[in-house]
């Protein structure tokens, strides 16, 4: 799997694609692979204010329930309703159609603290 170069990544296996003061957040291909078949996704409510590292929601698979952490601080402006009826999309398209939430960035500089695609790939290769 290739990781989009324009995204930034966390060591907890989330990604954020920041553009024009907002960020789209999801989990990485590595995360969905480790989780296995995803059966349920718990998403935040629009309007929720989150700090970097706060729990954004959770993903339940046949193996486990895992918290998803917000990679940047912001206010939730949208959630991916597709995942409420088709959580398995996270297994097939984690970097595209299966994004989790969109936020307005309150501390845009936090993006610079995250891993590049190359650094993330090296990190998961070392795990």
N, C-alpha and C positions, 0 to 999 in steps of 0.2 A: 504494500500500500504506500502510495506517496502522500505526503502531507502538504497541503497548500502552503506555498511560500509566503503568502500575504498574511496568513494567520499567525497568532502568537499562542504559545502553549504553556501549560502548568505541569509541574511534576505530579499533580493529582489527576492528570489526564483530561483536562478540559482545554478547549480552545476558544479564542475570541478573534473575531474579524472586526477591526475597528475602522470606521469610515465616517468622516464628517461629524465627529462628536458623539457617535453612537457605536455600540458594539453588539454583534450577534454572537451568542455563546452556544457551545455544544460540547459533546464529549468526543474524544478521539477514536479513531479506528482501533487503536490498541486497547482502549477501555472497553469498547463493545465486544471485541474478541475475547478479552479476559472474562467478561461477564457471562457470555454465552447468550442464549435466546432470551431477548428482552420481552417481558410480558406486561409491564406497567410502568408508566412514567408519572411522577408527581411534580407538577410545575408550580412556580410562584404565581401570585395574583398580580395583575397589572397594577402599577402604582406602588408596589413594594420597593422600599429603599434598602439596598444591600451595600455592605462594606466588602472590600476585597477579603476573601477567605470565608465569608458567611455562607451558610448552607442555602443554595439556590433551590434545591429540590432533591428528588431521589429517583433512582432507576432500580426497578425490580426485575431480576432475571430468574431463570429456573434454578440458578446456583445461589443467589444472594440478593440482598438489598444494599445498594451503595448510595451514599450521599454524594451530591454534586455540589462543588464549591464554586462560588462566584470568583472568576479570575481578576475582576476589576470592580471598583466601586461604581454604583450607579442606581438609577431608578428604572424598574421594569416598565417598558412601554408596550411590549407585545410578548405573547407566548405562542408556541407552535401547537395550535389546536389539533392538527393532524395526528400528533402523538397520543392524544387521549383515546382515539379510536384505532390507531395503527402504531402501537409502540414498537413493533418489529421493524419499522423503517429505520430505527437507530442501528440495527444490524446491517442493513443494506446500503445506507447512505448517510453515515454519521457526520460527514463534512459538508453535506449539501442540504438536501430536502429535510433532513431530520435535525435541524437546529432546535435548540430548546427555548431560548428567550432572547429578546432584544432589550438593551438598556441604553439610557442616556448616560454617558460617562460623566461622573462628577469629579474624577481625578485622572484626566487623560494621560498624565505622565506615568501612571502605573503600567501602561502598555510596555514601556521600555524595560520593566523589571521581569518580563516574561521571556520564555525561551523562543528562539527562532525555530523554524521547521527543522533545520539541520541539527541544532542542538537537542531538540526533542527526540529526533530519530536516534541520535547517539545515546541519549538517556535511556530510551526504551530498549535499545540494543544491549545496554549494559545491565539491565534489570535481571 
